[in-house]
Amino acid sequence: MEKPILTKEEIKWMKENMKEVVSELRTKSELIKNFSKELEEFRIRQDRVGYNTKFSELLKKEEETTNGRKNK
């Protein structure tokens, strides 16, 4: 039996706060569009570890840029 990705409480919260979830997904989607070309090489090589590392790094940079923060 596989372990579910989300708990029942998380699913319940998402159903109750659908507008917030959709808003966050739209924001993340826009950020990802900004750097999808940089991730293409990892996708082609099927390098999941490199892809995930680079993805996290780029997402953090994009969020800092859009939010105006310079935290490191």
Number of C-alpha atoms within 10 A of each C-alpha: 3 4 6 7 8 9 10 10 9 11 12 11 12 14 11 11 11 11 11 11 14 12 11 11 12 12 12 14 11 11 18 16 9 12 14 13 10 13 16 12 13 17 13 8 10 11 11 11 10 15 18 13 10 15 18 12 11 19 16 14 17 18 15 14 11 9 9 9 10 9 7 6
